[in-house]
Each structure stands twice: as C-alpha cells, then as structure tokens.
Amino acid sequence: MTDPTPIDRLSRHALVMALWTPAGFVAVALLHMGLTGGGPWWIAAGMAMILAAFVGHIIINVATSSSFTSGETALGALSYSAALVALVLGRLIGPDDMGEGVFLAIGVGLAVILAAVIVYMLIAFGPRGAFARFDVIRDNNLRASSRLQHRGGRR
C-alpha cells in the first residue's frame, strides 16, 4: 500500500471534521439540555450522539484505508479524561442538587464509550495487538531481543 498524498490526508481530515463538527454541536446541546433540568434521557441522547460519531469515524477510517492519527488519539484520550475528572469533581464539590440520575447517566455513558473503544481495539488489532498498543516498555527498548515474537512460556 502506498503512502497517502497530502491531498488524501487533507480530504480525510475534512471528512472527519465534517462528521465531528455537527455531531459535537448536537451532542453538546443534548448534554446541556440534560444537565439544565431535562433529565437523564437527554444526557443519554448526547452520549449516543458521541458514540454514533465515533462509529462514523471508524467507518471513515475503513473507507479511506487509514487509522486514527496520533493527534486524534491524544485528543480523544484528553477529552475522555477531562470528562471523567469533571464528573468526579462535579460529584465531590458540586451542588448537592446534582441528582443521582445525572451522575448515573453520565457515568454509564462514559462507561459505554470506553467499552466501545475497547471493542474497536479488539476487533481492529486482535487481543495481543490491542495490548501491544500500550506496551511502551517494549517500544523504548533498543535491544534486538525485545523485537522477537513471543512464542509462549519457557522451554
């Protein structure tokens, strides 16, 4: 497979932005409605919109024969971490009238998004490949023996 040209990369980026911009706007509007008194079903709809945009991004990656860029991965991890920290801090130091329904809806939504990412990684890379994505020690080890395929237990 040949490397994508700059025009191919720009076209993919434009397609991804054309997906995430309106989806993000709708998701934020739905989450805002749920947090300002609409109830947990609005929050669930906002989380479902984020999940639908993630699935759409996977479809774009398949159609363009690409994968998530390191910038997209970092942005997704940072956004997820910020949402998780905001949820925990909102519960700990937020107002007492923040109901359990809101906390539960956002918590379940974040858990479903995490499960979707794990399922995607298992399908795309297989179990060993998915765990190898997090093996930074092997990636930073310059010894030739660290590049050998693992064949199981000791012989």
Phi and psi in radians as a Rosetta constraint file:
Dihedral C 1 N 2 CA 2 C 2 CIRCULARHARMONIC -1.489 0.35
Dihedral N 2 CA 2 C 2 N 3 CIRCULARHARMONIC 2.752 0.35
Dihedral C 2 N 3 CA 3 C 3 CIRCULARHARMONIC -1.223 0.35
Dihedral N 3 CA 3 C 3 N 4 CIRCULARHARMONIC 2.497 0.35
Dihedral C 3 N 4 CA 4 C 4 CIRCULARHARMONIC -1.212 0.35
Dihedral N 4 CA 4 C 4 N 5 CIRCULARHARMONIC 2.536 0.35
Dihedral C 4 N 5 CA 5 C 5 CIRCULARHARMONIC -1.342 0.35
Dihedral N 5 CA 5 C 5 N 6 CIRCULARHARMONIC 2.890 0.35
Dihedral C 5 N 6 CA 6 C 6 CIRCULARHARMONIC -1.023 0.35
Dihedral N 6 CA 6 C 6 N 7 CIRCULARHARMONIC -0.580 0.35
Dihedral C 6 N 7 CA 7 C 7 CIRCULARHARMONIC -1.176 0.35
Dihedral N 7 CA 7 C 7 N 8 CIRCULARHARMONIC -0.691 0.35
Dihedral C 7 N 8 CA 8 C 8 CIRCULARHARMONIC -1.091 0.35
Dihedral N 8 CA 8 C 8 N 9 CIRCULARHARMONIC -0.763 0.35
Dihedral C 8 N 9 CA 9 C 9 CIRCULARHARMONIC -1.138 0.35
Dihedral N 9 CA 9 C 9 N 10 CIRCULARHARMONIC -0.692 0.35
Dihedral C 9 N 10 CA 10 C 10 CIRCULARHARMONIC -1.152 0.35
Dihedral N 10 CA 10 C 10 N 11 CIRCULARHARMONIC -0.707 0.35
Dihedral C 10 N 11 CA 11 C 11 CIRCULARHARMONIC -1.123 0.35
Dihedral N 11 CA 11 C 11 N 12 CIRCULARHARMONIC -0.719 0.35
Dihedral C 11 N 12 CA 12 C 12 CIRCULARHARMONIC -1.135 0.35
Dihedral N 12 CA 12 C 12 N 13 CIRCULARHARMONIC -0.754 0.35
Dihedral C 12 N 13 CA 13 C 13 CIRCULARHARMONIC -1.078 0.35
Dihedral N 13 CA 13 C 13 N 14 CIRCULARHARMONIC -0.741 0.35
Dihedral C 13 N 14 CA 14 C 14 CIRCULARHARMONIC -1.111 0.35
Dihedral N 14 CA 14 C 14 N 15 CIRCULARHARMONIC -0.678 0.35
Dihedral C 14 N 15 CA 15 C 15 CIRCULARHARMONIC -1.154 0.35
Dihedral N 15 CA 15 C 15 N 16 CIRCULARHARMONIC -0.742 0.35
Dihedral C 15 N 16 CA 16 C 16 CIRCULARHARMONIC -1.117 0.35
Dihedral N 16 CA 16 C 16 N 17 CIRCULARHARMONIC -0.749 0.35
Dihedral C 16 N 17 CA 17 C 17 CIRCULARHARMONIC -1.178 0.35
Dihedral N 17 CA 17 C 17 N 18 CIRCULARHARMONIC -0.605 0.35
Dihedral C 17 N 18 CA 18 C 18 CIRCULARHARMONIC -1.165 0.35
Dihedral N 18 CA 18 C 18 N 19 CIRCULARHARMONIC -0.416 0.35
Dihedral C 18 N 19 CA 19 C 19 CIRCULARHARMONIC -1.452 0.35
Dihedral N 19 CA 19 C 19 N 20 CIRCULARHARMONIC -0.899 0.35
Dihedral C 19 N 20 CA 20 C 20 CIRCULARHARMONIC -1.306 0.35
Dihedral N 20 CA 20 C 20 N 21 CIRCULARHARMONIC -0.524 0.35
Dihedral C 20 N 21 CA 21 C 21 CIRCULARHARMONIC -1.104 0.35
Dihedral N 21 CA 21 C 21 N 22 CIRCULARHARMONIC -0.956 0.35
Dihedral C 21 N 22 CA 22 C 22 CIRCULARHARMONIC -1.241 0.35
Dihedral N 22 CA 22 C 22 N 23 CIRCULARHARMONIC -0.594 0.35
Dihedral C 22 N 23 CA 23 C 23 CIRCULARHARMONIC -1.133 0.35
Dihedral N 23 CA 23 C 23 N 24 CIRCULARHARMONIC -0.717 0.35
Dihedral C 23 N 24 CA 24 C 24 CIRCULARHARMONIC -1.137 0.35
Dihedral N 24 CA 24 C 24 N 25 CIRCULARHARMONIC -0.692 0.35
Dihedral C 24 N 25 CA 25 C 25 CIRCULARHARMONIC -1.086 0.35
Dihedral N 25 CA 25 C 25 N 26 CIRCULARHARMONIC -0.824 0.35
Dihedral C 25 N 26 CA 26 C 26 CIRCULARHARMONIC -1.131 0.35
Dihedral N 26 CA 26 C 26 N 27 CIRCULARHARMONIC -0.731 0.35
Dihedral C 26 N 27 CA 27 C 27 CIRCULARHARMONIC -1.092 0.35
Dihedral N 27 CA 27 C 27 N 28 CIRCULARHARMONIC -0.771 0.35
Dihedral C 27 N 28 CA 28 C 28 CIRCULARHARMONIC -1.102 0.35
Dihedral N 28 CA 28 C 28 N 29 CIRCULARHARMONIC -0.718 0.35
Dihedral C 28 N 29 CA 29 C 29 CIRCULARHARMONIC -1.110 0.35
Dihedral N 29 CA 29 C 29 N 30 CIRCULARHARMONIC -0.744 0.35
Dihedral C 29 N 30 CA 30 C 30 CIRCULARHARMONIC -1.159 0.35
Dihedral N 30 CA 30 C 30 N 31 CIRCULARHARMONIC -0.746 0.35
Dihedral C 30 N 31 CA 31 C 31 CIRCULARHARMONIC -1.132 0.35
Dihedral N 31 CA 31 C 31 N 32 CIRCULARHARMONIC -0.684 0.35
Dihedral C 31 N 32 CA 32 C 32 CIRCULARHARMONIC -1.097 0.35
Dihedral N 32 CA 32 C 32 N 33 CIRCULARHARMONIC -0.753 0.35
Dihedral C 32 N 33 CA 33 C 33 CIRCULARHARMONIC -1.066 0.35
Dihedral N 33 CA 33 C 33 N 34 CIRCULARHARMONIC -0.718 0.35
Dihedral C 33 N 34 CA 34 C 34 CIRCULARHARMONIC -1.192 0.35
Dihedral N 34 CA 34 C 34 N 35 CIRCULARHARMONIC -0.646 0.35
Dihedral C 34 N 35 CA 35 C 35 CIRCULARHARMONIC -1.350 0.35
Dihedral N 35 CA 35 C 35 N 36 CIRCULARHARMONIC -0.414 0.35
Dihedral C 35 N 36 CA 36 C 36 CIRCULARHARMONIC -1.656 0.35
Dihedral N 36 CA 36 C 36 N 37 CIRCULARHARMONIC 0.312 0.35
Dihedral C 36 N 37 CA 37 C 37 CIRCULARHARMONIC 2.103 0.35
Dihedral N 37 CA 37 C 37 N 38 CIRCULARHARMONIC -0.039 0.35
Dihedral C 37 N 38 CA 38 C 38 CIRCULARHARMONIC -1.269 0.35
Dihedral N 38 CA 38 C 38 N 39 CIRCULARHARMONIC -0.475 0.35
Dihedral C 38 N 39 CA 39 C 39 CIRCULARHARMONIC 1.880 0.35
Dihedral N 39 CA 39 C 39 N 40 CIRCULARHARMONIC 3.046 0.35
Dihedral C 39 N 40 CA 40 C 40 CIRCULARHARMONIC -1.193 0.35
Dihedral N 40 CA 40 C 40 N 41 CIRCULARHARMONIC -0.381 0.35
Dihedral C 40 N 41 CA 41 C 41 CIRCULARHARMONIC -1.211 0.35
Dihedral N 41 CA 41 C 41 N 42 CIRCULARHARMONIC -0.555 0.35
Dihedral C 41 N 42 CA 42 C 42 CIRCULARHARMONIC -1.198 0.35
Dihedral N 42 CA 42 C 42 N 43 CIRCULARHARMONIC -0.669 0.35
Dihedral C 42 N 43 CA 43 C 43 CIRCULARHARMONIC -1.131 0.35
Dihedral N 43 CA 43 C 43 N 44 CIRCULARHARMONIC -0.751 0.35
Dihedral C 43 N 44 CA 44 C 44 CIRCULARHARMONIC -1.078 0.35
Dihedral N 44 CA 44 C 44 N 45 CIRCULARHARMONIC -0.664 0.35
Dihedral C 44 N 45 CA 45 C 45 CIRCULARHARMONIC -1.154 0.35
Dihedral N 45 CA 45 C 45 N 46 CIRCULARHARMONIC -0.669 0.35
Dihedral C 45 N 46 CA 46 C 46 CIRCULARHARMONIC -1.134 0.35
Dihedral N 46 CA 46 C 46 N 47 CIRCULARHARMONIC -0.738 0.35
Dihedral C 46 N 47 CA 47 C 47 CIRCULARHARMONIC -1.150 0.35
Dihedral N 47 CA 47 C 47 N 48 CIRCULARHARMONIC -0.661 0.35
Dihedral C 47 N 48 CA 48 C 48 CIRCULARHARMONIC -1.130 0.35
Dihedral N 48 CA 48 C 48 N 49 CIRCULARHARMONIC -0.600 0.35
Dihedral C 48 N 49 CA 49 C 49 CIRCULARHARMONIC -1.161 0.35
Dihedral N 49 CA 49 C 49 N 50 CIRCULARHARMONIC -0.718 0.35
Dihedral C 49 N 50 CA 50 C 50 CIRCULARHARMONIC -1.107 0.35
Dihedral N 50 CA 50 C 50 N 51 CIRCULARHARMONIC -0.742 0.35
Dihedral C 50 N 51 CA 51 C 51 CIRCULARHARMONIC -1.127 0.35
Dihedral N 51 CA 51 C 51 N 52 CIRCULARHARMONIC -0.690 0.35
Dihedral C 51 N 52 CA 52 C 52 CIRCULARHARMONIC -1.137 0.35
Dihedral N 52 CA 52 C 52 N 53 CIRCULARHARMONIC -0.663 0.35
Dihedral C 52 N 53 CA 53 C 53 CIRCULARHARMONIC -1.168 0.35
Dihedral N 53 CA 53 C 53 N 54 CIRCULARHARMONIC -0.653 0.35
Dihedral C 53 N 54 CA 54 C 54 CIRCULARHARMONIC -1.107 0.35
Dihedral N 54 CA 54 C 54 N 55 CIRCULARHARMONIC -0.766 0.35
Dihedral C 54 N 55 CA 55 C 55 CIRCULARHARMONIC -1.110 0.35
Dihedral N 55 CA 55 C 55 N 56 CIRCULARHARMONIC -0.701 0.35
Dihedral C 55 N 56 CA 56 C 56 CIRCULARHARMONIC -1.072 0.35
Dihedral N 56 CA 56 C 56 N 57 CIRCULARHARMONIC -0.666 0.35
Dihedral C 56 N 57 CA 57 C 57 CIRCULARHARMONIC -1.139 0.35
Dihedral N 57 CA 57 C 57 N 58 CIRCULARHARMONIC -0.676 0.35
Dihedral C 57 N 58 CA 58 C 58 CIRCULARHARMONIC -1.107 0.35
Dihedral N 58 CA 58 C 58 N 59 CIRCULARHARMONIC -0.722 0.35
Dihedral C 58 N 59 CA 59 C 59 CIRCULARHARMONIC -1.112 0.35
Dihedral N 59 CA 59 C 59 N 60 CIRCULARHARMONIC -0.690 0.35
Dihedral C 59 N 60 CA 60 C 60 CIRCULARHARMONIC -1.080 0.35
Dihedral N 60 CA 60 C 60 N 61 CIRCULARHARMONIC -0.745 0.35
Dihedral C 60 N 61 CA 61 C 61 CIRCULARHARMONIC -1.078 0.35
Dihedral N 61 CA 61 C 61 N 62 CIRCULARHARMONIC -0.700 0.35
Dihedral C 61 N 62 CA 62 C 62 CIRCULARHARMONIC -1.193 0.35
Dihedral N 62 CA 62 C 62 N 63 CIRCULARHARMONIC -0.741 0.35
Dihedral C 62 N 63 CA 63 C 63 CIRCULARHARMONIC -1.175 0.35
Dihedral N 63 CA 63 C 63 N 64 CIRCULARHARMONIC -0.559 0.35
Dihedral C 63 N 64 CA 64 C 64 CIRCULARHARMONIC -1.725 0.35
Dihedral N 64 CA 64 C 64 N 65 CIRCULARHARMONIC 0.127 0.35
Dihedral C 64 N 65 CA 65 C 65 CIRCULARHARMONIC 0.915 0.35
Dihedral N 65 CA 65 C 65 N 66 CIRCULARHARMONIC 0.846 0.35
Dihedral C 65 N 66 CA 66 C 66 CIRCULARHARMONIC -2.308 0.35
Dihedral N 66 CA 66 C 66 N 67 CIRCULARHARMONIC -3.065 0.35
Dihedral C 66 N 67 CA 67 C 67 CIRCULARHARMONIC -2.382 0.35
Dihedral N 67 CA 67 C 67 N 68 CIRCULARHARMONIC 3.134 0.35
Dihedral C 67 N 68 CA 68 C 68 CIRCULARHARMONIC -1.122 0.35
Dihedral N 68 CA 68 C 68 N 69 CIRCULARHARMONIC 2.342 0.35
Dihedral C 68 N 69 CA 69 C 69 CIRCULARHARMONIC -1.336 0.35
Dihedral N 69 CA 69 C 69 N 70 CIRCULARHARMONIC 2.877 0.35
Dihedral C 69 N 70 CA 70 C 70 CIRCULARHARMONIC -1.130 0.35
Dihedral N 70 CA 70 C 70 N 71 CIRCULARHARMONIC -0.583 0.35
Dihedral C 70 N 71 CA 71 C 71 CIRCULARHARMONIC -1.158 0.35
Dihedral N 71 CA 71 C 71 N 72 CIRCULARHARMONIC -0.711 0.35
Dihedral C 71 N 72 CA 72 C 72 CIRCULARHARMONIC -1.149 0.35
Dihedral N 72 CA 72 C 72 N 73 CIRCULARHARMONIC -0.700 0.35
Dihedral C 72 N 73 CA 73 C 73 CIRCULARHARMONIC -1.118 0.35
Dihedral N 73 CA 73 C 73 N 74 CIRCULARHARMONIC -0.778 0.35
Dihedral C 73 N 74 CA 74 C 74 CIRCULARHARMONIC -1.131 0.35
Dihedral N 74 CA 74 C 74 N 75 CIRCULARHARMONIC -0.723 0.35
Dihedral C 74 N 75 CA 75 C 75 CIRCULARHARMONIC -1.115 0.35
Dihedral N 75 CA 75 C 75 N 76 CIRCULARHARMONIC -0.735 0.35
Dihedral C 75 N 76 CA 76 C 76 CIRCULARHARMONIC -1.126 0.35
Dihedral N 76 CA 76 C 76 N 77 CIRCULARHARMONIC -0.762 0.35
Dihedral C 76 N 77 CA 77 C 77 CIRCULARHARMONIC -1.142 0.35
Dihedral N 77 CA 77 C 77 N 78 CIRCULARHARMONIC -0.711 0.35
Dihedral C 77 N 78 CA 78 C 78 CIRCULARHARMONIC -1.156 0.35
Dihedral N 78 CA 78 C 78 N 79 CIRCULARHARMONIC -0.751 0.35
Dihedral C 78 N 79 CA 79 C 79 CIRCULARHARMONIC -1.120 0.35
Dihedral N 79 CA 79 C 79 N 80 CIRCULARHARMONIC -0.747 0.35
Dihedral C 79 N 80 CA 80 C 80 CIRCULARHARMONIC -1.131 0.35
Dihedral N 80 CA 80 C 80 N 81 CIRCULARHARMONIC -0.761 0.35
Dihedral C 80 N 81 CA 81 C 81 CIRCULARHARMONIC -1.105 0.35
Dihedral N 81 CA 81 C 81 N 82 CIRCULARHARMONIC -0.732 0.35
Dihedral C 81 N 82 CA 82 C 82 CIRCULARHARMONIC -1.111 0.35
Dihedral N 82 CA 82 C 82 N 83 CIRCULARHARMONIC -0.702 0.35
Dihedral C 82 N 83 CA 83 C 83 CIRCULARHARMONIC -1.135 0.35
Dihedral N 83 CA 83 C 83 N 84 CIRCULARHARMONIC -0.696 0.35
Dihedral C 83 N 84 CA 84 C 84 CIRCULARHARMONIC -1.166 0.35
Dihedral N 84 CA 84 C 84 N 85 CIRCULARHARMONIC -0.761 0.35
Dihedral C 84 N 85 CA 85 C 85 CIRCULARHARMONIC -1.132 0.35
Dihedral N 85 CA 85 C 85 N 86 CIRCULARHARMONIC -0.729 0.35
Dihedral C 85 N 86 CA 86 C 86 CIRCULARHARMONIC -1.094 0.35
Dihedral N 86 CA 86 C 86 N 87 CIRCULARHARMONIC -0.674 0.35
Dihedral C 86 N 87 CA 87 C 87 CIRCULARHARMONIC -1.114 0.35
Dihedral N 87 CA 87 C 87 N 88 CIRCULARHARMONIC -0.827 0.35
Dihedral C 87 N 88 CA 88 C 88 CIRCULARHARMONIC -1.169 0.35
Dihedral N 88 CA 88 C 88 N 89 CIRCULARHARMONIC -0.792 0.35
Dihedral C 88 N 89 CA 89 C 89 CIRCULARHARMONIC -1.143 0.35
Dihedral N 89 CA 89 C 89 N 90 CIRCULARHARMONIC -0.637 0.35
Dihedral C 89 N 90 CA 90 C 90 CIRCULARHARMONIC -1.088 0.35
Dihedral N 90 CA 90 C 90 N 91 CIRCULARHARMONIC -0.626 0.35
Dihedral C 90 N 91 CA 91 C 91 CIRCULARHARMONIC -1.330 0.35
Dihedral N 91 CA 91 C 91 N 92 CIRCULARHARMONIC -0.650 0.35
Dihedral C 91 N 92 CA 92 C 92 CIRCULARHARMONIC -1.345 0.35
Dihedral N 92 CA 92 C 92 N 93 CIRCULARHARMONIC -0.818 0.35
Dihedral C 92 N 93 CA 93 C 93 CIRCULARHARMONIC -2.020 0.35
Dihedral N 93 CA 93 C 93 N 94 CIRCULARHARMONIC 0.061 0.35
Dihedral C 93 N 94 CA 94 C 94 CIRCULARHARMONIC -1.359 0.35
Dihedral N 94 CA 94 C 94 N 95 CIRCULARHARMONIC -3.127 0.35
Dihedral C 94 N 95 CA 95 C 95 CIRCULARHARMONIC -1.172 0.35
Dihedral N 95 CA 95 C 95 N 96 CIRCULARHARMONIC 2.658 0.35
Dihedral C 95 N 96 CA 96 C 96 CIRCULARHARMONIC -1.229 0.35
Dihedral N 96 CA 96 C 96 N 97 CIRCULARHARMONIC -0.357 0.35
Dihedral C 96 N 97 CA 97 C 97 CIRCULARHARMONIC -1.430 0.35
Dihedral N 97 CA 97 C 97 N 98 CIRCULARHARMONIC 0.030 0.35
Dihedral C 97 N 98 CA 98 C 98 CIRCULARHARMONIC -1.259 0.35
Dihedral N 98 CA 98 C 98 N 99 CIRCULARHARMONIC 1.828 0.35
Dihedral C 98 N 99 CA 99 C 99 CIRCULARHARMONIC -1.227 0.35
Dihedral N 99 CA 99 C 99 N 100 CIRCULARHARMONIC 2.857 0.35
Dihedral C 99 N 100 CA 100 C 100 CIRCULARHARMONIC -1.142 0.35
Dihedral N 100 CA 100 C 100 N 101 CIRCULARHARMONIC -0.501 0.35
Dihedral C 100 N 101 CA 101 C 101 CIRCULARHARMONIC -1.100 0.35
Dihedral N 101 CA 101 C 101 N 102 CIRCULARHARMONIC -0.711 0.35
Dihedral C 101 N 102 CA 102 C 102 CIRCULARHARMONIC -1.175 0.35
Dihedral N 102 CA 102 C 102 N 103 CIRCULARHARMONIC -0.830 0.35
Dihedral C 102 N 103 CA 103 C 103 CIRCULARHARMONIC -1.068 0.35
Dihedral N 103 CA 103 C 103 N 104 CIRCULARHARMONIC -0.767 0.35
Dihedral C 103 N 104 CA 104 C 104 CIRCULARHARMONIC -1.171 0.35
Dihedral N 104 CA 104 C 104 N 105 CIRCULARHARMONIC -0.741 0.35
Dihedral C 104 N 105 CA 105 C 105 CIRCULARHARMONIC -1.105 0.35
Dihedral N 105 CA 105 C 105 N 106 CIRCULARHARMONIC -0.771 0.35
Dihedral C 105 N 106 CA 106 C 106 CIRCULARHARMONIC -1.218 0.35
Dihedral N 106 CA 106 C 106 N 107 CIRCULARHARMONIC -0.715 0.35
Dihedral C 106 N 107 CA 107 C 107 CIRCULARHARMONIC -1.090 0.35
Dihedral N 107 CA 107 C 107 N 108 CIRCULARHARMONIC -0.770 0.35
Dihedral C 107 N 108 CA 108 C 108 CIRCULARHARMONIC -1.164 0.35
Dihedral N 108 CA 108 C 108 N 109 CIRCULARHARMONIC -0.689 0.35
Dihedral C 108 N 109 CA 109 C 109 CIRCULARHARMONIC -1.066 0.35
Dihedral N 109 CA 109 C 109 N 110 CIRCULARHARMONIC -0.771 0.35
Dihedral C 109 N 110 CA 110 C 110 CIRCULARHARMONIC -1.144 0.35
Dihedral N 110 CA 110 C 110 N 111 CIRCULARHARMONIC -0.646 0.35
Dihedral C 110 N 111 CA 111 C 111 CIRCULARHARMONIC -1.159 0.35
Dihedral N 111 CA 111 C 111 N 112 CIRCULARHARMONIC -0.681 0.35
Dihedral C 111 N 112 CA 112 C 112 CIRCULARHARMONIC -1.159 0.35
Dihedral N 112 CA 112 C 112 N 113 CIRCULARHARMONIC -0.695 0.35
Dihedral C 112 N 113 CA 113 C 113 CIRCULARHARMONIC -1.134 0.35
Dihedral N 113 CA 113 C 113 N 114 CIRCULARHARMONIC -0.736 0.35
Dihedral C 113 N 114 CA 114 C 114 CIRCULARHARMONIC -1.083 0.35
Dihedral N 114 CA 114 C 114 N 115 CIRCULARHARMONIC -0.728 0.35
Dihedral C 114 N 115 CA 115 C 115 CIRCULARHARMONIC -1.114 0.35
Dihedral N 115 CA 115 C 115 N 116 CIRCULARHARMONIC -0.662 0.35
Dihedral C 115 N 116 CA 116 C 116 CIRCULARHARMONIC -1.125 0.35
Dihedral N 116 CA 116 C 116 N 117 CIRCULARHARMONIC -0.694 0.35
Dihedral C 116 N 117 CA 117 C 117 CIRCULARHARMONIC -1.144 0.35
Dihedral N 117 CA 117 C 117 N 118 CIRCULARHARMONIC -0.735 0.35
Dihedral C 117 N 118 CA 118 C 118 CIRCULARHARMONIC -1.127 0.35
Dihedral N 118 CA 118 C 118 N 119 CIRCULARHARMONIC -0.770 0.35
Dihedral C 118 N 119 CA 119 C 119 CIRCULARHARMONIC -1.097 0.35
Dihedral N 119 CA 119 C 119 N 120 CIRCULARHARMONIC -0.730 0.35
Dihedral C 119 N 120 CA 120 C 120 CIRCULARHARMONIC -1.031 0.35
Dihedral N 120 CA 120 C 120 N 121 CIRCULARHARMONIC -0.802 0.35
Dihedral C 120 N 121 CA 121 C 121 CIRCULARHARMONIC -1.133 0.35
Dihedral N 121 CA 121 C 121 N 122 CIRCULARHARMONIC -0.676 0.35
Dihedral C 121 N 122 CA 122 C 122 CIRCULARHARMONIC -1.161 0.35
Dihedral N 122 CA 122 C 122 N 123 CIRCULARHARMONIC -0.679 0.35
Dihedral C 122 N 123 CA 123 C 123 CIRCULARHARMONIC -1.261 0.35
Dihedral N 123 CA 123 C 123 N 124 CIRCULARHARMONIC -0.758 0.35
Dihedral C 123 N 124 CA 124 C 124 CIRCULARHARMONIC -1.284 0.35
Dihedral N 124 CA 124 C 124 N 125 CIRCULARHARMONIC -0.677 0.35
Dihedral C 124 N 125 CA 125 C 125 CIRCULARHARMONIC -2.032 0.35
Dihedral N 125 CA 125 C 125 N 126 CIRCULARHARMONIC -0.159 0.35
Dihedral C 125 N 126 CA 126 C 126 CIRCULARHARMONIC 1.395 0.35
Dihedral N 126 CA 126 C 126 N 127 CIRCULARHARMONIC 2.891 0.35
Dihedral C 126 N 127 CA 127 C 127 CIRCULARHARMONIC -1.052 0.35
Dihedral N 127 CA 127 C 127 N 128 CIRCULARHARMONIC -0.813 0.35
Dihedral C 127 N 128 CA 128 C 128 CIRCULARHARMONIC -1.192 0.35
Dihedral N 128 CA 128 C 128 N 129 CIRCULARHARMONIC -0.728 0.35
Dihedral C 128 N 129 CA 129 C 129 CIRCULARHARMONIC -1.155 0.35
Dihedral N 129 CA 129 C 129 N 130 CIRCULARHARMONIC -0.617 0.35
Dihedral C 129 N 130 CA 130 C 130 CIRCULARHARMONIC -1.149 0.35
Dihedral N 130 CA 130 C 130 N 131 CIRCULARHARMONIC -0.743 0.35
Dihedral C 130 N 131 CA 131 C 131 CIRCULARHARMONIC -1.248 0.35
Dihedral N 131 CA 131 C 131 N 132 CIRCULARHARMONIC -0.537 0.35
Dihedral C 131 N 132 CA 132 C 132 CIRCULARHARMONIC -1.154 0.35
Dihedral N 132 CA 132 C 132 N 133 CIRCULARHARMONIC -0.425 0.35
Dihedral C 132 N 133 CA 133 C 133 CIRCULARHARMONIC -1.100 0.35
Dihedral N 133 CA 133 C 133 N 134 CIRCULARHARMONIC -0.409 0.35
Dihedral C 133 N 134 CA 134 C 134 CIRCULARHARMONIC -1.786 0.35
Dihedral N 134 CA 134 C 134 N 135 CIRCULARHARMONIC 0.039 0.35
Dihedral C 134 N 135 CA 135 C 135 CIRCULARHARMONIC -1.506 0.35
Dihedral N 135 CA 135 C 135 N 136 CIRCULARHARMONIC 1.411 0.35
Dihedral C 135 N 136 CA 136 C 136 CIRCULARHARMONIC -1.358 0.35
Dihedral N 136 CA 136 C 136 N 137 CIRCULARHARMONIC -0.374 0.35
Dihedral C 136 N 137 CA 137 C 137 CIRCULARHARMONIC -1.178 0.35
Dihedral N 137 CA 137 C 137 N 138 CIRCULARHARMONIC -0.778 0.35
Dihedral C 137 N 138 CA 138 C 138 CIRCULARHARMONIC -1.141 0.35
Dihedral N 138 CA 138 C 138 N 139 CIRCULARHARMONIC -0.652 0.35
Dihedral C 138 N 139 CA 139 C 139 CIRCULARHARMONIC -1.156 0.35
Dihedral N 139 CA 139 C 139 N 140 CIRCULARHARMONIC -0.504 0.35
Dihedral C 139 N 140 CA 140 C 140 CIRCULARHARMONIC -1.708 0.35
Dihedral N 140 CA 140 C 140 N 141 CIRCULARHARMONIC 0.014 0.35
Dihedral C 140 N 141 CA 141 C 141 CIRCULARHARMONIC -1.586 0.35
Dihedral N 141 CA 141 C 141 N 142 CIRCULARHARMONIC 2.102 0.35
Dihedral C 141 N 142 CA 142 C 142 CIRCULARHARMONIC -1.523 0.35
Dihedral N 142 CA 142 C 142 N 143 CIRCULARHARMONIC -0.065 0.35
Dihedral C 142 N 143 CA 143 C 143 CIRCULARHARMONIC -1.227 0.35
Dihedral N 143 CA 143 C 143 N 144 CIRCULARHARMONIC 2.528 0.35
Dihedral C 143 N 144 CA 144 C 144 CIRCULARHARMONIC -1.128 0.35
Dihedral N 144 CA 144 C 144 N 145 CIRCULARHARMONIC -0.545 0.35
Dihedral C 144 N 145 CA 145 C 145 CIRCULARHARMONIC -1.195 0.35
Dihedral N 145 CA 145 C 145 N 146 CIRCULARHARMONIC -0.363 0.35
Dihedral C 145 N 146 CA 146 C 146 CIRCULARHARMONIC -1.312 0.35
Dihedral N 146 CA 146 C 146 N 147 CIRCULARHARMONIC -0.206 0.35
Dihedral C 146 N 147 CA 147 C 147 CIRCULARHARMONIC -1.637 0.35
Dihedral N 147 CA 147 C 147 N 148 CIRCULARHARMONIC -0.044 0.35
Dihedral C 147 N 148 CA 148 C 148 CIRCULARHARMONIC -1.285 0.35
Dihedral N 148 CA 148 C 148 N 149 CIRCULARHARMONIC 2.555 0.35
Dihedral C 148 N 149 CA 149 C 149 CIRCULARHARMONIC -1.231 0.35
Dihedral N 149 CA 149 C 149 N 150 CIRCULARHARMONIC 2.462 0.35
Dihedral C 149 N 150 CA 150 C 150 CIRCULARHARMONIC -1.387 0.35
Dihedral N 150 CA 150 C 150 N 151 CIRCULARHARMONIC 2.273 0.35
Dihedral C 150 N 151 CA 151 C 151 CIRCULARHARMONIC -1.917 0.35
Dihedral N 151 CA 151 C 151 N 152 CIRCULARHARMONIC 0.172 0.35
Dihedral C 151 N 152 CA 152 C 152 CIRCULARHARMONIC 1.980 0.35
Dihedral N 152 CA 152 C 152 N 153 CIRCULARHARMONIC -2.725 0.35
Dihedral C 152 N 153 CA 153 C 153 CIRCULARHARMONIC -1.242 0.35
Dihedral N 153 CA 153 C 153 N 154 CIRCULARHARMONIC -3.108 0.35
Dihedral C 153 N 154 CA 154 C 154 CIRCULARHARMONIC -1.207 0.35
Dihedral N 154 CA 154 C 154 N 155 CIRCULARHARMONIC 2.646 0.35
